[in-house]
Amino acid sequence: MPIYEYVSDAPGETGRSCRVCSRGFELRRPVDRPALKACPLCKNPVRKVISRVNTPRIAKPLSVTDAKKAGFTVLEKRDQGVYEKL
């Protein structure tokens, strides 16, 4: 299940928003459910925030020995549809 981040639409204007939605909160929800429209605690309007995605940074491609150490099975193509385990 993905994690969605929400923050209050106008935390300073209404004065009624709780400290949870004014600072923002995370919520695990199924993908098929619609986005929240209101804070679950204070019922003020909230909006979904787009956050950064954490991806690993690999400076160089993995060598065969590095891949084996990481637990991957390394195969090499020999013929049409024939692979050999290294």
C-alpha positions in Angstrom: 0.0 0.0 0.0 1.4 3.4 -0.9 1.9 6.2 1.7 0.1 9.5 0.9 1.0 12.8 2.5 -1.7 15.4 3.3 -1.6 18.9 4.6 -4.3 21.5 5.5 -5.5 23.7 2.6 -5.4 26.9 4.7 -4.0 26.3 8.2 -3.6 30.0 9.1 -6.9 31.3 7.6 -9.4 29.1 9.4 -7.7 29.0 12.8 -9.6 25.8 13.5 -7.2 23.3 12.0 -5.7 20.9 14.4 -1.9 20.6 14.8 -1.9 17.3 12.9 -3.2 18.6 9.6 -1.5 22.0 9.9 1.9 20.3 10.1 0.9 17.5 7.6 0.4 13.8 8.1 1.0 10.5 6.3 -1.6 7.9 5.7 -1.4 4.4 4.2 -4.3 3.9 1.8 -5.1 1.4 -1.0 -4.6 2.8 -4.5 -8.2 2.3 -5.5 -9.6 4.6 -2.7 -10.1 8.3 -3.5 -8.0 11.0 -1.9 -9.1 12.5 1.4 -11.0 15.7 1.3 -11.0 16.5 5.0 -8.8 15.9 8.0 -10.0 12.7 10.0 -9.7 14.6 13.3 -10.9 18.2 12.8 -12.8 17.8 9.4 -11.0 20.8 7.8 -10.2 20.5 4.1 -6.8 18.9 3.2 -4.9 18.4 0.0 -2.6 15.6 -1.1 1.1 16.6 -1.3 3.4 15.2 -3.9 6.6 14.0 -2.2 9.9 13.0 -3.5 10.6 9.3 -4.3 13.5 7.6 -2.7 15.5 5.7 -5.3 18.9 4.1 -4.8 21.8 5.8 -6.6 24.2 3.4 -8.3 27.3 5.1 -9.7 28.4 2.1 -11.8 26.8 -1.1 -13.0 27.2 -4.1 -10.8 29.9 -6.6 -11.8 29.3 -10.3 -11.9 30.9 -10.8 -8.5 29.0 -7.9 -6.9 25.7 -9.3 -8.2 26.5 -12.8 -6.9 27.4 -11.3 -3.4 24.1 -9.5 -3.4 22.3 -12.8 -4.0 21.4 -12.5 -7.6 21.7 -15.3 -10.1 23.8 -14.3 -13.1 22.9 -15.7 -16.5 24.8 -15.3 -19.8 23.1 -15.8 -23.2 24.7 -18.6 -25.2 22.3 -19.2 -28.1 18.9 -18.3 -29.2 16.8 -18.7 -26.0 19.6 -20.6 -24.2 21.2 -19.1 -21.1 24.0 -20.5 -18.9 24.4 -19.9 -15.2 27.7 -18.2 -14.3 
